[in-house]
């Protein structure tokens, strides 16, 4: 209802301005064009001043209204740096916006056309051109450097102790793969892909695959305070791994492996307390238009404590075991025995 009211009020404002302009034209005929033109100029100058202050008030009100609807504080350590970068960008561009708009509206009011004022042509000034080209260029260069620094950190080599999770996009859901007890993800071959018993095209001749855990429910399980490296790919079209609460995103491209890493800061339970929302969930979304089911390509991120994660992992069965009726392959010795039986 408030949106409809705003639209109606906006239309009324434009209608009133139109009626004022129309009345001014009629007044010009009755009182003389020059006198009417001067009055119109004064009126428009004051209307611009009113528009300027109303605009600032509107910006402030939108800010206050939307603050509670913004994302909570970053759930990753990388995201903290991203938020700082975003704040710097907003401050710099906000100051420039306020100064330029203030000057724009002040000039429109101060130098309105009058009978006593004539036009003054000021075609060129090298010093002025140098100033307003150099300063913005330096400011933008600084912002770009800050952005590149954060991007380089996000895509740099993950720490040795980082856990590894493979994230593969397909129309229209996410598939997650975790290494088993051997700590290594097995090889994949797209020619082996089928939606019956090998959704990722895992090479069963590679014994590292035999204990890998595959989730097709869109859940990404992480550990608080432990770095995680995401190995990202796609089965069909370009997708994009979007983790808004962690301030991270990376394209999932067919035939190309992309990576990023970050460290979660809060478990789901802690974030529920911080936001005061008992239904809070971390989201993994597809941030690239990928087809008619794009809107539904959403998953959840569950951040555990180490103990909770270990308990969850111990309950998981390997993808090979699920599809071949074999016992879950946890220790390497078991993997070897399963492999021998399979080869026979």
N, C-alpha and C positions, 0 to 999 in steps of 0.2 A: 504494500500500500504506500509506503514511504517513497518507493521508486516512482510510482505513478504520480504522486504528488509533486515530486521534483521535476518530472517531465512537464507537467501542466504549468508549474510556476515558471519554468524556463521558457515555454511557449508564450506565456503571458508577458514576460519581460520583452521578448523580441517583438511581440505585437504592439506593446506600448511604445517601444523605440520607433517602430514603423509609423505609428500614428503621430508621434511627435515630428518625425521627418516630413510626413505628409502635411501636417499643420504648418510646418515651417515654410514649405513651398507655397502654400496658400497665403501665408502672411507676407511672403516676399512680393507677391503680386500686389497686395493691398498697400504695403508700406514702402515699397522700393527695394530693389534687389540688394544694393550695397549694405543698407542698414540691417536687412534681414540676414545677410550673409555673416555679418559681424556677430549678431546674436546667436546664429546657429553655431559658429565657431566656438563661442564661449560655452554654449550648452554642451557641445560634443567634448570639449576639453574637460569640463567638470564630470561628464559621464565617464570619460576614460579614467579619471581619478577614482571615481566610485567603483568602477569595474576592477581597478587594480587592488583596492583594499578588500573588496568582496572576494576577489580571486584568492588573495592571501588567506582570508578567513576560511574559504572553502578548502584550501589545501590543508590548513591546520585541522579542520573538522574531520576531513577524510583520514588524516593521520591518526587522530584520536580514535576514530571509529574502527579502523582496521588494525590497530596495534594488537588487540587481543586475538585477532584472527591470523596473525603471522605465525610462522613456524617457531617452536621453542628454541632454546639455545642449542647450539650444535652438539650432536651426539658423537662426533669424532674429533680427534685432535687436529686433523687437517682442517676440519670445518671451522675450528676456532680462528685459524689464520685467515680462512676465507671470509669469515664475518668481519674481521678487522679490515681486510681489504675492501669489503663492501662499504663499511662505515666511512673509510677514508674517501672512497669514490663519491659517496652521497654528500659528504661534507664539502669536498672540493667543487663538485658540480652544483651543489645547492647554493654555495656562496656566489659562484659565477652567475647562476640563474637569478638570484635575488638582486645582485648589483646591476646586471644588464637590463632586467625588467624594470627596476626602479628608474634607471636612466632613460629607458625608452618612454615610459609614461610621463616622467618629469619633463623631458624635451617636448613631448606632444602638448603638454599643458603650458610650459614656460614660453615656448616659441610658436604659439598659435597665431594664425594669420590675423592681422589687424590692418586698419587703414594707414597707420603710421609706419608699419614694418614692411620692408622690401626684402626680396630674396637675396641671399648671399651665397655665391657659388664657391665651394671649397673643394676643388677637384682632386688634389693630391698632396700627401705629406709623407715623405720617405721615413722620417723618424717615427711617426705614428703607425705607419704600416709595419715597420720593424718591431715595434713594441707589441702590437696586438697579434702579430704572427708568432713571434718568438716565445712569449710567455705561455700561450695555450699549448704550443708545441712541446715545451719543456714539461708542463703539467701532465699532458697526455703521455709523454715518454715515461715519466715517473710511474704513472698508473699502470702502464703496460709492463714495465720492469717488475713491479710488485706482482702482477698477474702471472707473468712468466715464471717468477720464482716459485709461486705456489703450485703452478701447473707442473713444473719440473720436479718438485718434491712429491707430488701425488703420483707421478708416472715413473719415478726413480725406482731403483732396485729395492725391493722390500727387505727388511731385516731378516737375518738367517733364521731367527726363531719364529718367524711369521707362519701362521697356519695358511694352507692353500685350499681354495675352493674354486671349482670351475663353474661358471655361470653360462648357460647356453640358451639363447632365445629361439623360440619357434612360434609360428602362428598357432595359437595365441596364448602362450604361457612360458614360464621359466623352468628350466631343468637345472638342478644343482648336483654336482658330483664332488664327493669328499674322498680323500685317500683313506685306505683302511689301515691296518696295523703296520704295514710296511712303510707308511708315510709317503708313498709315491703314487701319482696318478698314472694309470696305464695308457698305452697308445690308443689312438682312435683313427678310424678310416671311414670317411663319409660313404664309401661304397658298401659298408656293412650296416648302414642305418636301416632300421625298419621299426614300425610302431607296435610290433608285437612283443619282441623280447630283446631289442637292442636299439633303444631310442637315440643313443649317442654314437653308434657305430664302433663300439669298443672291440678291440682286437683280442680275442680270447686266447691267442697264441702267446700273448704277453701276460705272464703270470701276475704282473703288478695290477692288472685289471680285476683279478679274481676276488679281491677283498674291497674294491671300491664301492662306495655307497652312493646310490642315485636317488634323488628325490624329485618327483614330478608334481608335487603339490604347491610349488612356488614358495616354499619356505627356505629362508637363508639363515642358518644357525651360526652365531658368532660368540666370541668370548670377550667379556669386558676386560679392557686393559691389555689385550693381546693383539698384536698387529695381524691383519689378514690381507693376503694377496688374492685378488680376484683375477682368474684367467677367463677372459670373456670371448665368446664366439656366437655364431648364429647358424642355424640349420637351413634357413631359407632366404629371408630378406634382411635388410638392415633394421636392427632394433637398437635400443639404447637403454643401458642399465642406469636407471635414475634412482638415486638414494637421497631424497630431499632432506631428510632429517640429519644425514651425515654430510650434506653439502657436496656430494660426489655424483658424477655421471660419466659414462664412457660408452661410445658406440660399440655395438655388437655387429660385426661385419662378416658376411659369409666368406670363408676362405682366408680370413686374416685373424690372427690372435691379437687381442689388445689386453692390456693389464692395467690395474691400478691397485693401490694399497692404502689402508688407513687403520686407525686404532679406535675401536669403540670406547666411549667414555661412561655410558650409563646402561644398566640393564633395563629391560622393559618395565620391571617393577619400580625401579627408581624413577624412570621417566613418567610413569603414571602418577607418582607422588609429586613430581615437579610441576606437571601440567594440571594436576587436580582432576584428571580425566581417567576414571577407572577403566574406560574402554580404549585407552590409547594403544595404538600399534604402530610400529615402524613399517614403512611401506617401501617396496621395490616396484617401480613402475617402468613402463616402456615410454621413453621420452622421444620416440621417433615414430611418425605416422607409418604404420606397417601393414595396413589393410583394414577391412571392414570390422574386424574384431579387436582393433587396437584399444578401444575404450575399456575392454575387459582384461587387458594384459597387465594384471596387478598381482603382486605377491606380498608376503610379509617377511620382515626381518625379526628374528628372535635373538636378543643378546642375553646370554647366560653368564652366571659366574662360572669359574672353571669347574667346580664340583657339579653344578647343574649340567654343564655341557658334557662332562665325562659320563654322567648317568644317562643322558639322552643318547650319546654315541654308543654306549654299551647295549642299548636296546635295538639298535639298527642292524639289519641284515644286509649282507652284500647283494648287489644287483645280480651277480652271477648265481648266488645261492637261491635267490627268489625265483629266477627263471629256469633253473636247472634242478631244483629240488635237492641241492647239495647243502651241507651244513655251512653256516657262516664261517668264512675263512678269516680268522683273526691272527694267530701267530704265523710266522713265515713257514714253520714246519708243516702246518696244516695246508698252507697254500701249495707247497711242493707236492704233498700227497694227493691233493685234489687234481693238480695238473697231471700227475702221473696216471691217475685213473682215467682222466679225460683223454689223454693221448693214446692210451691203450684202446 
